[in-house]
Amino acid sequence: MEMRMNQIMISASEPARPVIQEQGVELDYVLPDYYPDVCKLIKCFVIPTITNESVSDHRLNYELSAEIRILYCSENSHIVQCVTQILHFSRTAELPPGENQIMEIIPVTDYSNCRALSRRRLDVRSAVTIRIRTNTIRRQDAVQDIFCQNMQLKKKQLHYQSQQLQNTAHVILSEELELGSAKPPLLQIIRCDARPVDQNQKFVSGKIMTQGNLQIQILYACEKEGDGSLEPMSFRIPYSQMIDLDGMTEQDHYDVQCSVISCDLKPVTDENGDVRLLRCEAELKLTCTALRMASESLICDAFSTEHPCTAVYQKLITAGTPVPVSEMQSCSTRLNASDGELDCVYDAWCDMKNLTAVMEHSEIILSGMLCCYVLVRESTGMPRLLEKEEPFESRFSVPDASPLDLIQIKAFAEHCSYTLAGASEVSLKTEIRISGSITHCTETEVLSGIEIQEAETLPSEFALKLYFGKAQEEIWSIAKRCHTSVEAIMDENDLTQEQLSENTTLLIPIIS
């Protein structure tokens, strides 16, 4: 008896164990002549960014930049000084075996310490942890059809991700930003935060058109009424870009992620020697991913009505279409300056670190640390930074959740508002935006092979049997037990459903 099987390759994306690396950041810095001496250190920030990455032979090569910003005040002055240096590192990471997809590379500053070795020399010690999350593409063979006489097949329709297309584009933005005549002239930029907002995308003639705005928030040092002060400013720069994905169609599921590689602000001096204009040079990285979905009918069970046979099964994991997640959550906290009175608040902002997302009982639990910063002026006129870290947790339900689901969630502080709650206390309210996607994955048992014992023939002494069926019993299991077909049983008993709704007696025709 000749038997022929058609097989198909099914791909599945599985999360691999994260790769974690550490990078030390050290700087021995001597102040240039145009900087005043150090009297009081306020804070040292180390801001890490991944500027480039590539994968070759299961090895990830990436570039890490660490921007160091040291805030201090000189003697007899309340004007905040800011020293800025950028260090670059080239790193390599070994990835798990198999075909890998880089999902995200997240660098986080663990700590940053700065001390003044002298009035002109600063020593910085910091550590950055780089968390690399990848998915491994697993190729799985499945039986799509069997061509053999007297073979009965049970099939199941599977909807899965069959192909992933990805492309990146870099956008260079150049813009002149004006402070305005109502604002005091700029002395130094103390803080700069740049992030993409209002992003949208659409399919246009085989390409993805993505648009949005780069929101830039700065805090700069200035002089007011003969004393040092700080002023916040906000700007928005629009951007748009066409991204080409070879072979993409409008039916594919697509998404564009935007990240800021760099944002450089250079002060421009006018004819009076004042700085009221900033020249902005920014680089954005746009990563477009398109998922092509497919549907296949695969054999999940089979048997022969003529010969004994042994079927071999396997667990097949398939991923569906990503479901977007968008949530907002408010967090409130209080920061105290117990050893002095506060005059005003210059600025407040928050960062997220150590963010993890786990699935538990049809819920996603997002947890991490919320790092709060408030830059204030004491009653003496001296600037000061208040800091506080608080645990953050958010829970939201996910219908039909599975431990196999792929979770891609990120969170950031979108807006901070503050009030002076007392002589030495600041009340801070943070709006946290949670966004990303959840890809539901299913595990299905399918046929991987079958062995027919052609030397033996099943007994066929009767042309008709009586069978006492139970409610909810499948006709397929009855047919397999009695070595007949589902169609024969349903035709003989005038059944319209492939599952019994009640206890009943069936006539089982034996086919050969």
TILOBA-641074 format. One record per residue (C-alpha): residue number from 0; residue in three letters; x negated, y negated, z negated. Coordinates in nm, 4 decimals. Example, Ala and Ser with C-alpha at 12.3 -4.5 7.8 and 13.67 -1.06 7.14 Angstrom:
TILOBA-641074
0,Ala,-1.2300,0.4500,-0.7800
1,Ser,-1.3670,0.1060,-0.7140
//
This chain:
TILOBA-641074
0,Met,0.0000,0.0000,0.0000
1,Glu,-0.1550,-0.3298,0.1076
2,Met,-0.1347,-0.6277,-0.1261
3,Arg,-0.2442,-0.9837,-0.0546
4,Met,-0.2574,-1.2742,-0.3024
5,Asn,-0.2671,-1.6462,-0.2360
6,Gln,-0.4556,-1.8462,-0.4992
7,Ile,-0.4699,-2.2198,-0.5646
8,Met,-0.7119,-2.4362,-0.7633
9,Ile,-0.5538,-2.6375,-1.0451
10,Ser,-0.7570,-2.9124,-1.2127
11,Ala,-0.7216,-3.0157,-1.5760
12,Ser,-0.8816,-3.2944,-1.7776
13,Glu,-0.9960,-3.2002,-2.1269
14,Pro,-1.1448,-3.4365,-2.3867
15,Ala,-1.5031,-3.3459,-2.4690
16,Arg,-1.6679,-3.4007,-2.8042
17,Pro,-1.7764,-3.7662,-2.8322
18,Val,-2.1447,-3.8460,-2.7916
19,Ile,-2.2664,-4.0863,-3.0595
20,Gln,-2.5938,-4.2777,-3.0435
21,Glu,-2.7540,-4.5473,-3.2554
22,Gln,-2.9666,-4.8418,-3.1522
23,Gly,-3.1714,-5.0513,-3.3888
24,Val,-3.1871,-5.4257,-3.3232
25,Glu,-3.4845,-5.6180,-3.4655
26,Leu,-3.5924,-5.9748,-3.4056
27,Asp,-3.8790,-6.1779,-3.5509
28,Tyr,-3.7936,-6.5312,-3.4402
29,Val,-3.9852,-6.8553,-3.4765
30,Leu,-3.7686,-7.1665,-3.4342
31,Pro,-3.8525,-7.3896,-3.1363
32,Asp,-3.9694,-7.7426,-3.2153
33,Tyr,-3.6323,-7.8975,-3.1288
34,Tyr,-3.4537,-7.6998,-3.4055
35,Pro,-3.4536,-7.8382,-3.7620
36,Asp,-3.5866,-7.6376,-4.0557
37,Val,-3.3703,-7.3730,-4.2183
38,Cys,-3.2220,-7.4667,-4.5544
39,Lys,-2.9103,-7.2460,-4.5844
40,Leu,-2.8278,-6.9344,-4.3795
41,Ile,-2.4539,-6.9012,-4.3078
42,Lys,-2.4268,-6.5800,-4.1057
43,Cys,-2.5965,-6.3624,-3.8464
44,Phe,-2.3770,-6.1997,-3.5808
45,Val,-2.4903,-5.9253,-3.3438
46,Ile,-2.2521,-5.8812,-3.0479
47,Pro,-2.3212,-5.5666,-2.8394
48,Thr,-2.2016,-5.5230,-2.4785
49,Ile,-2.2393,-5.2452,-2.2207
50,Thr,-2.3491,-5.4211,-1.9024
51,Asn,-2.3986,-5.1230,-1.6692
52,Glu,-2.3633,-4.7433,-1.6600
53,Ser,-2.4118,-4.4549,-1.4176
54,Val,-2.3895,-4.0744,-1.4334
55,Ser,-2.6293,-3.8324,-1.2665
56,Asp,-2.6812,-3.4589,-1.3381
57,His,-2.4841,-3.4599,-1.6650
58,Arg,-2.6838,-3.7586,-1.7847
59,Leu,-2.5439,-4.1007,-1.8627
60,Asn,-2.7720,-4.3992,-1.8078
61,Tyr,-2.6489,-4.7273,-1.9485
62,Glu,-2.7663,-5.0777,-2.0305
63,Leu,-2.6913,-5.2327,-2.3689
64,Ser,-2.7245,-5.6028,-2.4440
65,Ala,-2.7194,-5.7370,-2.7998
66,Glu,-2.6460,-6.1078,-2.8408
67,Ile,-2.7825,-6.2405,-3.1696
68,Arg,-2.6256,-6.5596,-3.3092
69,Ile,-2.7713,-6.7046,-3.6308
70,Leu,-2.5795,-6.9852,-3.8021
71,Tyr,-2.7572,-7.2079,-4.0528
72,Cys,-2.7723,-7.5598,-4.1928
73,Ser,-3.0764,-7.7791,-4.2378
74,Glu,-3.1635,-7.9829,-4.5450
75,Asn,-2.9481,-8.2930,-4.6076
76,Ser,-2.7190,-8.2108,-4.3139
77,His,-2.3798,-8.0418,-4.2810
78,Ile,-2.4140,-7.9893,-3.9057
79,Val,-2.4123,-7.6161,-3.8218
80,Gln,-2.7108,-7.5025,-3.6155
81,Cys,-2.6864,-7.1918,-3.3943
82,Val,-2.9843,-6.9869,-3.2741
83,Thr,-2.9039,-6.7512,-2.9858
84,Gln,-3.1122,-6.4651,-2.8474
85,Ile,-3.0167,-6.1718,-2.6218
86,Leu,-3.2000,-5.8385,-2.6370
87,His,-3.1634,-5.5687,-2.3694
88,Phe,-3.1936,-5.1915,-2.4113
89,Ser,-3.1891,-4.9035,-2.1605
90,Arg,-3.0462,-4.5791,-2.2982
91,Thr,-2.9798,-4.2256,-2.1775
92,Ala,-2.7268,-3.9762,-2.3143
93,Glu,-2.6805,-3.6078,-2.2336
94,Leu,-2.3211,-3.5234,-2.1423
95,Pro,-2.1388,-3.1910,-2.1935
96,Pro,-2.1711,-2.9325,-1.9118
97,Gly,-1.9206,-2.9554,-1.6279
98,Glu,-1.7760,-3.2343,-1.4192
99,Asn,-1.7543,-3.5376,-1.6475
100,Gln,-1.5427,-3.8509,-1.6393
101,Ile,-1.6570,-4.1484,-1.8465
102,Met,-1.3490,-4.2708,-2.0296
103,Glu,-1.5067,-4.5399,-2.2466
104,Ile,-1.8367,-4.6532,-2.3972
105,Ile,-1.7811,-4.8549,-2.7135
106,Pro,-2.0703,-5.0270,-2.8932
107,Val,-2.0011,-5.1421,-3.2506
108,Thr,-2.2278,-5.3340,-3.4879
109,Asp,-2.2674,-5.1396,-3.8121
110,Tyr,-2.4453,-5.4144,-4.0024
111,Ser,-2.6536,-5.7270,-3.9407
112,Asn,-2.8892,-5.8884,-4.1893
113,Cys,-3.0948,-6.2026,-4.1534
114,Arg,-3.3476,-6.3589,-4.3903
115,Ala,-3.5657,-6.6626,-4.3670
116,Leu,-3.9333,-6.5684,-4.4001
117,Ser,-4.0094,-6.9395,-4.3983
118,Arg,-3.8340,-7.2598,-4.2961
119,Arg,-3.9320,-7.1898,-3.9333
120,Arg,-3.9251,-6.8106,-3.9136
121,Leu,-3.6252,-6.5761,-3.9200
122,Asp,-3.6157,-6.1970,-3.9486
123,Val,-3.3117,-6.0051,-3.8161
124,Arg,-3.2349,-5.6378,-3.8807
125,Ser,-2.9240,-5.4747,-3.7333
126,Ala,-2.7881,-5.1403,-3.6132
127,Val,-2.5430,-5.0694,-3.3315
128,Thr,-2.3500,-4.7432,-3.2898
129,Ile,-2.2533,-4.6451,-2.9350
130,Arg,-1.9590,-4.4059,-2.9062
131,Ile,-1.9319,-4.2352,-2.5661
132,Arg,-1.6033,-4.0602,-2.4903
133,Thr,-1.5758,-3.8353,-2.1857
134,Asn,-1.3285,-3.5962,-2.0296
135,Thr,-1.4401,-3.2741,-1.8641
136,Ile,-1.2657,-3.1622,-1.5449
137,Arg,-1.1867,-2.7916,-1.5587
138,Arg,-1.1046,-2.6055,-1.2374
139,Gln,-0.8611,-2.3159,-1.2836
140,Asp,-0.7561,-2.0466,-1.0343
141,Ala,-0.3872,-1.9554,-1.0344
142,Val,-0.1842,-1.7122,-0.8244
143,Gln,0.0612,-1.8919,-0.6000
144,Asp,0.2086,-1.5938,-0.4127
145,Ile,0.1798,-1.2144,-0.3771
146,Phe,0.2643,-1.0362,-0.0526
147,Cys,0.3410,-0.6718,-0.1237
148,Gln,0.6380,-0.4398,-0.0681
149,Asn,0.8728,-0.3951,-0.3660
150,Met,0.6983,-0.6689,-0.5681
151,Gln,0.9154,-0.8925,-0.7884
152,Leu,0.7884,-1.2413,-0.8731
153,Lys,0.8850,-1.4922,-1.1389
154,Lys,0.7726,-1.8461,-1.0604
155,Lys,0.7529,-2.1726,-1.2472
156,Gln,0.7228,-2.5237,-1.1059
157,Leu,0.4286,-2.7211,-1.2449
158,His,0.3759,-3.0967,-1.2082
159,Tyr,0.0113,-3.1914,-1.2645
160,Gln,-0.2742,-3.4306,-1.1846
161,Ser,-0.4382,-3.2963,-0.8714
162,Gln,-0.6898,-3.5709,-0.7951
163,Gln,-0.8435,-3.8772,-0.9532
164,Leu,-0.9806,-4.1698,-0.7543
165,Gln,-1.1911,-4.4410,-0.9144
166,Asn,-1.3689,-4.7540,-0.8019
167,Thr,-1.5178,-5.0581,-0.9715
168,Ala,-1.5535,-5.4204,-0.8667
169,His,-1.7435,-5.7075,-1.0238
170,Val,-1.5972,-6.0592,-1.0259
171,Ile,-1.8187,-6.3644,-1.0744
172,Leu,-1.6402,-6.6730,-1.2094
173,Ser,-1.7913,-7.0210,-1.1989
174,Glu,-1.6026,-7.3129,-1.3485
175,Glu,-1.6606,-7.6496,-1.5120
176,Leu,-1.4751,-7.6913,-1.8426
177,Glu,-1.3994,-8.0374,-1.9821
178,Leu,-1.3675,-8.1109,-2.3532
179,Gly,-1.1514,-8.4168,-2.2928
180,Ser,-1.1918,-8.7740,-2.4095
181,Ala,-1.0023,-8.7118,-2.7351
182,Lys,-1.2599,-8.4564,-2.8509
183,Pro,-1.5963,-8.5485,-3.0037
184,Pro,-1.9090,-8.4689,-2.7968
185,Leu,-2.0556,-8.1209,-2.8287
186,Leu,-2.3791,-8.0596,-3.0171
187,Gln,-2.3945,-7.6779,-3.0152
188,Ile,-2.1662,-7.3856,-2.9383
189,Ile,-2.1183,-7.1882,-3.2595
190,Arg,-1.8836,-6.9146,-3.1386
191,Cys,-1.7604,-6.8016,-2.7974
192,Asp,-1.4959,-6.5350,-2.7443
193,Ala,-1.3933,-6.4369,-2.3899
194,Arg,-1.1278,-6.1793,-2.3023
195,Pro,-0.8976,-6.1032,-2.0061
196,Val,-0.5260,-6.1802,-2.0515
197,Asp,-0.2064,-6.1857,-1.8438
198,Gln,-0.3358,-5.9128,-1.6142
199,Asn,-0.1127,-5.7587,-1.3482
200,Gln,-0.1734,-5.5488,-1.0394
201,Lys,0.0138,-5.4350,-0.7309
202,Phe,-0.0377,-5.2132,-0.4271
203,Val,-0.1071,-5.4073,-0.1057
204,Ser,-0.1950,-5.2320,0.2244
205,Gly,-0.3882,-4.9446,0.0714
206,Lys,-0.5640,-5.1637,-0.1860
207,Ile,-0.4985,-5.2842,-0.5386
208,Met,-0.4552,-5.6554,-0.5923
209,Thr,-0.5300,-5.7458,-0.9535
210,Gln,-0.4829,-6.0910,-1.1046
211,Gly,-0.5197,-6.2421,-1.4478
212,Asn,-0.6870,-6.5065,-1.6608
213,Leu,-1.0100,-6.5148,-1.8546
214,Gln,-0.9295,-6.6749,-2.1889
215,Ile,-1.2277,-6.8474,-2.3493
216,Gln,-1.2149,-6.9701,-2.7084
217,Ile,-1.5081,-7.1656,-2.8446
218,Leu,-1.6016,-7.3290,-3.1707
219,Tyr,-1.8585,-7.6042,-3.1375
220,Ala,-2.0561,-7.8207,-3.3753
221,Cys,-2.0048,-8.1955,-3.3565
222,Glu,-2.0330,-8.5101,-3.5613
223,Lys,-1.7303,-8.6898,-3.7068
224,Glu,-1.7349,-9.0026,-3.9197
225,Gly,-2.1087,-8.9659,-3.9741
226,Asp,-2.0925,-8.6060,-4.0960
227,Gly,-2.1074,-8.2607,-3.9413
228,Ser,-1.7860,-8.0926,-3.8323
229,Leu,-1.6590,-7.8070,-3.6137
230,Glu,-1.4005,-7.8213,-3.3354
231,Pro,-1.2130,-7.5317,-3.1655
232,Met,-1.1305,-7.5364,-2.7925
233,Ser,-0.9521,-7.2961,-2.5595
234,Phe,-0.9752,-7.2593,-2.1808
235,Arg,-0.8265,-7.0283,-1.9183
236,Ile,-0.9912,-6.9403,-1.5869
237,Pro,-0.7792,-6.7497,-1.3285
238,Tyr,-0.9229,-6.4581,-1.1330
239,Ser,-0.8048,-6.2268,-0.8556
240,Gln,-0.9662,-5.9358,-0.6751
241,Met,-0.8806,-5.6724,-0.4132
242,Ile,-1.0040,-5.3217,-0.5010
243,Asp,-1.0246,-5.0550,-0.2317
244,Leu,-0.9617,-4.6882,-0.3193
245,Asp,-1.0213,-4.4658,-0.0176
246,Gly,-0.7192,-4.2448,0.0486
247,Met,-0.4912,-4.4043,-0.2122
248,Thr,-0.1173,-4.4235,-0.1440
249,Glu,0.1621,-4.6241,-0.3025
250,Gln,0.2969,-4.3082,-0.4683
251,Asp,-0.0208,-4.2622,-0.6749
252,His,-0.0260,-4.3735,-1.0370
253,Tyr,-0.2863,-4.6486,-1.0782
254,Asp,-0.4270,-4.8677,-1.3526
255,Val,-0.6911,-5.1422,-1.3687
256,Gln,-0.9028,-5.2061,-1.6780
257,Cys,-1.0889,-5.5359,-1.7072
258,Ser,-1.3929,-5.5925,-1.9309
259,Val,-1.6138,-5.8977,-1.9807
260,Ile,-1.9789,-5.8283,-1.9009
261,Ser,-2.1036,-6.1791,-1.9764
262,Cys,-1.9800,-6.5328,-2.0367
263,Asp,-2.2478,-6.8020,-2.0348
264,Leu,-2.1611,-7.1633,-2.1241
265,Lys,-2.4177,-7.4311,-2.0441
266,Pro,-2.3692,-7.7869,-2.1783
267,Val,-2.3803,-8.0677,-1.9214
268,Thr,-2.4974,-8.4117,-2.0413
269,Asp,-2.3318,-8.7272,-1.9060
270,Glu,-2.4967,-9.0662,-1.8409
271,Asn,-2.4517,-9.1603,-2.2090
272,Gly,-2.6315,-8.8484,-2.3287
273,Asp,-2.3081,-8.6918,-2.4588
274,Val,-2.1914,-8.3388,-2.3801
275,Arg,-1.8262,-8.3321,-2.2743
276,Leu,-1.8609,-8.0801,-1.9929
277,Leu,-1.9495,-7.7089,-1.9946
278,Arg,-2.0569,-7.5076,-1.6925
279,Cys,-1.9169,-7.1554,-1.7282
280,Glu,-2.0659,-6.8533,-1.5512
281,Ala,-1.8803,-6.5290,-1.6290
282,Glu,-1.8916,-6.1746,-1.4937
283,Leu,-1.5952,-5.9371,-1.5141
284,Lys,-1.5910,-5.5654,-1.4422
285,Leu,-1.2699,-5.4231,-1.2957
286,Thr,-1.2288,-5.0449,-1.3088
287,Cys,-0.9416,-4.9106,-1.1004
288,Thr,-0.8268,-4.5519,-1.1542
289,Ala,-0.5623,-4.3804,-0.9392
290,Leu,-0.4068,-4.0458,-1.0260
291,Arg,-0.2511,-3.8281,-0.7594
292,Met,0.0225,-3.6000,-0.8848
293,Ala,0.1114,-3.2664,-0.7228
294,Ser,0.3751,-3.0012,-0.7739
295,Glu,0.3173,-2.6286,-0.7225
296,Ser,0.5236,-2.3163,-0.7778
297,Leu,0.3041,-2.0637,-0.9617
298,Ile,0.3680,-1.7024,-1.0589
299,Cys,0.4108,-1.6582,-1.4310
300,Asp,0.5125,-1.2874,-1.4195
301,Ala,0.5290,-1.0015,-1.1681
302,Phe,0.6046,-0.6301,-1.1465
303,Ser,0.6625,-0.3569,-0.8874
304,Thr,0.9916,-0.1665,-0.8584
305,Glu,0.8067,0.1324,-0.7114
306,His,0.4759,0.1735,-0.8969
307,Pro,0.3515,0.1085,-1.2516
308,Cys,0.1356,-0.2047,-1.2663
309,Thr,-0.0695,-0.4055,-1.5128
310,Ala,-0.0554,-0.7841,-1.4965
311,Val,-0.3326,-1.0139,-1.6223
312,Tyr,-0.2392,-1.3581,-1.7557
313,Gln,-0.4216,-1.6793,-1.8383
314,Lys,-0.3424,-2.0051,-2.0176
315,Leu,-0.3233,-2.2937,-1.7716
316,Ile,-0.3541,-2.6504,-1.9022
317,Thr,-0.2061,-2.9256,-1.6865
318,Ala,-0.1808,-3.3030,-1.7409
319,Gly,0.1185,-3.5152,-1.6492
320,Thr,0.1566,-3.8827,-1.5649
321,Pro,0.0109,-4.1238,-1.8271
322,Val,0.2755,-4.3020,-2.0335
323,Pro,0.1851,-4.6641,-2.1210
324,Val,0.1706,-4.7746,-2.4854
325,Ser,0.2213,-5.1359,-2.5937
326,Glu,0.2752,-5.2362,-2.9565
327,Met,0.2255,-5.5444,-3.1737
328,Gln,0.1545,-5.5354,-3.5455
329,Ser,0.1037,-5.8106,-3.8026
330,Cys,-0.1474,-5.7908,-4.0870
331,Ser,-0.1792,-6.0376,-4.3725
332,Thr,-0.4702,-6.0830,-4.6109
333,Arg,-0.6180,-6.3387,-4.8472
334,Leu,-0.9797,-6.4514,-4.8666
335,Asn,-1.1160,-6.6175,-5.1804
336,Ala,-1.4022,-6.8542,-5.2516
337,Ser,-1.3996,-6.8102,-5.6278
338,Asp,-1.7160,-7.0126,-5.6878
339,Gly,-1.6017,-7.3374,-5.5262
340,Glu,-1.3156,-7.5449,-5.3895
341,Leu,-1.2295,-7.5621,-5.0194
342,Asp,-1.1679,-7.8813,-4.8267
343,Cys,-1.0488,-7.7436,-4.4888
344,Val,-1.0524,-7.4461,-4.2522
345,Tyr,-1.2412,-7.4827,-3.9246
346,Asp,-1.1577,-7.1507,-3.7591
347,Ala,-1.0496,-6.7924,-3.8270
348,Trp,-1.0879,-6.4740,-3.6240
349,Cys,-1.0817,-6.0965,-3.6665
350,Asp,-1.2583,-5.7996,-3.5099
351,Met,-1.1698,-5.4298,-3.5057
352,Lys,-1.4230,-5.1540,-3.5679
353,Asn,-1.4303,-4.7755,-3.6297
354,Leu,-1.1003,-4.7358,-3.4452
355,Thr,-0.9690,-4.3784,-3.4183
356,Ala,-0.6414,-4.2352,-3.2868
357,Val,-0.5109,-3.8903,-3.3814
358,Met,-0.1873,-3.7034,-3.3122
359,Glu,0.0008,-3.5716,-3.6130
360,His,0.3594,-3.4386,-3.6210
361,Ser,0.4788,-3.6258,-3.3093
362,Glu,0.3121,-3.9438,-3.4321
363,Ile,-0.0003,-4.1286,-3.3264
364,Ile,-0.1959,-4.2573,-3.6249
365,Leu,-0.4267,-4.5421,-3.5311
366,Ser,-0.6721,-4.6383,-3.8033
367,Gly,-0.9839,-4.8481,-3.8425
368,Met,-1.1269,-5.1498,-4.0190
369,Leu,-1.0074,-5.5064,-3.9696
370,Cys,-1.2991,-5.7473,-4.0172
371,Cys,-1.1743,-6.0966,-4.1075
372,Tyr,-1.3816,-6.4155,-4.0821
373,Val,-1.2823,-6.7667,-4.1911
374,Leu,-1.5191,-7.0594,-4.1415
375,Val,-1.4407,-7.3270,-4.4001
376,Arg,-1.5787,-7.6507,-4.5397
377,Glu,-1.6370,-7.6706,-4.9106
378,Ser,-1.5476,-7.9798,-5.1144
379,Thr,-1.9173,-8.0714,-5.1033
380,Gly,-1.8960,-8.0902,-4.7214
381,Met,-2.1125,-7.7788,-4.6711
382,Pro,-1.9805,-7.5199,-4.4183
383,Arg,-1.9293,-7.1646,-4.5412
384,Leu,-1.8114,-6.8336,-4.3973
385,Leu,-1.5623,-6.6187,-4.5885
386,Glu,-1.5601,-6.2485,-4.4943
387,Lys,-1.3394,-5.9537,-4.5780
388,Glu,-1.2885,-5.6006,-4.4449
389,Glu,-0.9543,-5.4263,-4.4855
390,Pro,-0.8335,-5.0807,-4.3750
391,Phe,-0.5960,-5.0934,-4.0807
392,Glu,-0.3374,-4.8289,-3.9921
393,Ser,-0.0554,-4.8169,-3.7407
394,Arg,0.1874,-4.5325,-3.6758
395,Phe,0.4246,-4.4905,-3.3838
396,Ser,0.6267,-4.1922,-3.2723
397,Val,0.5669,-4.0080,-2.9446
398,Pro,0.8516,-3.7913,-2.8117
399,Asp,0.7513,-3.4379,-2.7064
400,Ala,0.4002,-3.4865,-2.8427
401,Ser,0.1473,-3.2046,-2.8198
402,Pro,-0.1974,-3.1535,-2.9783
403,Leu,-0.3269,-3.1174,-2.6213
404,Asp,-0.2232,-3.4718,-2.5231
405,Leu,-0.4925,-3.7146,-2.4082
406,Ile,-0.4883,-4.0405,-2.6077
407,Gln,-0.6438,-4.3628,-2.4790
408,Ile,-0.5596,-4.6387,-2.7252
409,Lys,-0.7344,-4.9653,-2.8025
410,Ala,-0.6504,-5.2519,-3.0373
411,Phe,-0.7729,-5.6075,-3.0803
412,Ala,-0.6764,-5.9162,-3.2778
413,Glu,-0.4847,-6.1309,-3.0302
414,His,-0.4093,-6.4248,-3.2589
415,Cys,-0.5009,-6.5438,-3.6083
416,Ser,-0.3186,-6.8108,-3.8080
417,Tyr,-0.4234,-6.9449,-4.1471
418,Thr,-0.3145,-7.1699,-4.4333
419,Leu,-0.4926,-7.2992,-4.7408
420,Ala,-0.3075,-7.1116,-5.0141
421,Gly,-0.4893,-7.2881,-5.2975
422,Ala,-0.7995,-7.4780,-5.3892
423,Ser,-1.0187,-7.1749,-5.3204
424,Glu,-0.8003,-6.9316,-5.1216
425,Val,-0.7107,-6.8888,-4.7530
426,Ser,-0.4088,-6.6883,-4.6369
427,Leu,-0.4717,-6.5203,-4.3019
428,Lys,-0.2152,-6.3609,-4.0683
429,Thr,-0.3389,-6.1540,-3.7732
430,Glu,-0.1386,-6.0358,-3.4731
431,Ile,-0.2897,-5.7111,-3.3444
432,Arg,-0.2149,-5.5892,-2.9929
433,Ile,-0.2190,-5.2120,-2.9430
434,Ser,-0.2297,-5.0912,-2.5840
435,Gly,-0.3300,-4.7892,-2.3784
436,Ser,-0.1702,-4.4691,-2.2567
437,Ile,-0.0788,-4.1163,-2.3606
438,Thr,-0.1050,-3.8315,-2.1127
439,His,0.1143,-3.5366,-2.2023
440,Cys,-0.0556,-3.2018,-2.1412
441,Thr,0.1133,-2.8625,-2.1325
442,Glu,-0.0189,-2.5101,-2.1693
443,Thr,0.1515,-2.2550,-1.9427
444,Glu,0.0901,-1.8830,-1.9164
445,Val,0.0496,-1.7859,-1.5496
446,Leu,-0.0572,-1.4782,-1.3592
447,Ser,-0.4283,-1.4495,-1.2774
448,Gly,-0.4185,-1.0968,-1.1274
449,Ile,-0.2275,-0.7676,-1.1084
450,Glu,-0.3350,-0.4042,-1.0709
451,Ile,-0.0933,-0.1549,-0.9075
452,Gln,-0.1253,0.2168,-0.9810
453,Glu,-0.0387,0.3446,-0.6354
454,Ala,-0.0990,0.7085,-0.7346
455,Glu,0.2078,0.7015,-0.9609
456,Thr,0.5699,0.6406,-0.8632
457,Leu,0.8366,0.5149,-1.1007
458,Pro,1.1258,0.7633,-1.1554
459,Ser,1.4486,0.6788,-0.9692
460,Glu,1.6912,0.9529,-1.0810
461,Phe,1.9893,0.7180,-1.1025
462,Ala,2.1397,0.4720,-0.8594
463,Leu,2.3205,0.2820,-1.1381
464,Lys,2.2675,0.2328,-1.5112
465,Leu,2.4620,0.0766,-1.7968
466,Tyr,2.2798,-0.1816,-2.0048
467,Phe,2.4055,-0.3527,-2.3203
468,Gly,2.2758,-0.7109,-2.2939
469,Lys,2.2500,-0.9578,-2.5799
470,Ala,2.3276,-1.3294,-2.5757
471,Gln,2.0378,-1.5524,-2.4594
472,Glu,1.8590,-1.2542,-2.3025
473,Glu,1.6922,-1.3337,-1.9693
474,Ile,1.7925,-1.1400,-1.6596
475,Trp,1.4244,-1.1263,-1.5608
476,Ser,1.3262,-0.9278,-1.8727
477,Ile,1.6149,-0.6865,-1.8091
478,Ala,1.5109,-0.6408,-1.4450
479,Lys,1.1484,-0.5826,-1.5435
480,Arg,1.2466,-0.3246,-1.8054
481,Cys,1.4735,-0.1397,-1.5606
482,His,1.2416,-0.1712,-1.2549
483,Thr,1.4915,-0.3562,-1.0416
484,Ser,1.5378,-0.7115,-0.9133
485,Val,1.7035,-1.0160,-1.0694
486,Glu,1.9113,-1.0699,-0.7537
487,Ala,2.0458,-0.7124,-0.7619
488,Ile,2.1618,-0.7455,-1.1243
489,Met,2.3244,-1.0848,-1.0673
490,Asp,2.5024,-0.9714,-0.7487
491,Glu,2.6295,-0.6503,-0.9095
492,Asn,2.7687,-0.8332,-1.2160
493,Asp,2.8799,-1.1616,-1.0512
494,Leu,2.6422,-1.3668,-1.2694
495,Thr,2.5661,-1.7317,-1.1947
496,Gln,2.3051,-1.7978,-1.4690
497,Glu,1.9736,-1.6198,-1.5228
498,Gln,2.0387,-1.5979,-1.8967
499,Leu,2.3248,-1.4202,-2.0729
500,Ser,2.5607,-1.6516,-2.2581
501,Glu,2.7114,-1.3713,-2.4711
502,Asn,2.6781,-1.0032,-2.5544
503,Thr,2.7939,-0.8012,-2.2552
504,Thr,2.7603,-0.4709,-2.0697
505,Leu,2.5771,-0.4871,-1.7374
506,Leu,2.5640,-0.2544,-1.4388
507,Ile,2.1994,-0.2129,-1.3356
508,Pro,2.1490,-0.1079,-0.9717
509,Ile,1.8190,0.0720,-0.9077
510,Ile,1.6404,-0.0415,-0.5934
511,Ser,1.3534,0.1350,-0.4118
//
